[in-house]
Amino acid sequence: MNKIKDKVVVITGGAGLLGIQHINAVLSNGGKAVVIDINLKKINLLKKKFKSESNNIIFVRCDISNENMVKKTLSKILNRFRRLDILINNASVDYPPLKKNNKYKLENFSINDFKKDIDVSLIGSLICTKIFEHINEPINETSISFFN
Ligand SMILES: NC(=O)c1ccc[n+]([C@@H]2O[C@H](COP(=O)([O-])OP(=O)(O)OC[C@H]3O[C@@H](n4cnc5c(N)ncnc54)[C@H](O)[C@@H]3O)[C@@H](O)[C@H]2O)c1
């Protein structure tokens, strides 16, 4: 049985590498995709890519670590699709490629960067799960996962 058909699936960090795979999976199974991302440039590129699917997909620029922005995002989703069914907590801090002097090695990793990571992966996932609370199926993919 196709569990995605006609379901509204929210994908946080949906404009990233795995996000695009999630979008393709949702659309090819007859679902509706809500793509949430902080990066407007990536969102605009994807809007062009998925132009022919505009009835089945919306894009919302939102920082998931900001509770007010996530609340406004919920209103946008409900205005457009009237419901939401599945949340994929997928967003994570978009680090640039590793450099030679590797500041992302644990011994060089800045506590401020670590806090930003926690803000998105952990707090952001918690905020989305809390605000989209009436949905049935939270799926977590963040590195710091607290549901699965
Ligand atoms: N790519 C892999 O091979 C892989 C493997 C295992 C786990 N993961 C996990 O899967 C998730 C997605 O990975 P990815 O490779 O697609 O990462 P990615 O960096 O390509 O995508 C993450 C997206 O999250 C967005 N984002 C960052 N901060 C945000 C915020 N505050 N609010 C909203 N959006 C925000 C970024 O703009 C980006 O588009 C991550 O949690 C990652 O740890 C990825």
The ligand as an ORCA input file, in Angstrom:
! r2SCAN-3c Opt
* xyz 0 1
  N      24.228     13.433      3.113
  C      24.508     12.310      3.783
  O      25.167     11.391      3.261
  C      24.001     12.090      5.202
  C      24.285     10.892      5.849
  C      23.788     10.661      7.146
  C      23.026     11.640      7.770
  N      22.771     12.808      7.131
  C      21.945     13.782      7.832
  O      20.826     14.098      6.993
  C      20.503     15.476      7.140
  C      20.558     16.185      5.791
  O      21.848     16.032      5.214
  P      22.223     16.745      3.860
  O      23.435     16.072      3.354
  O      21.023     16.851      3.001
  O      22.656     18.190      4.402
  P      22.662     19.563      3.580
  O      23.641     20.458      4.269
  O      22.808     19.338      2.113
  O      21.176     20.096      3.823
  C      20.766     20.651      5.044
  C      19.818     21.781      4.737
  O      19.379     22.332      5.991
  C      19.230     23.732      5.776
  N      19.277     24.434      7.055
  C      20.357     24.730      7.820
  N      19.999     25.432      8.893
  C      18.654     25.595      8.823
  C      17.700     26.253      9.644
  N      18.064     26.891     10.768
  N      16.397     26.239      9.271
  C      16.018     25.605      8.111
  N      16.871     24.967      7.289
  C      18.174     24.964      7.647
  C      20.403     24.110      4.886
  O      20.192     25.359      4.237
  C      20.470     22.914      3.939
  O      19.747     23.162      2.746
  C      21.503     16.034      8.135
  O      20.899     16.038      9.392
  C      22.658     15.101      8.063
  O      23.374     15.087      9.281
  C      23.234     13.047      5.862
*
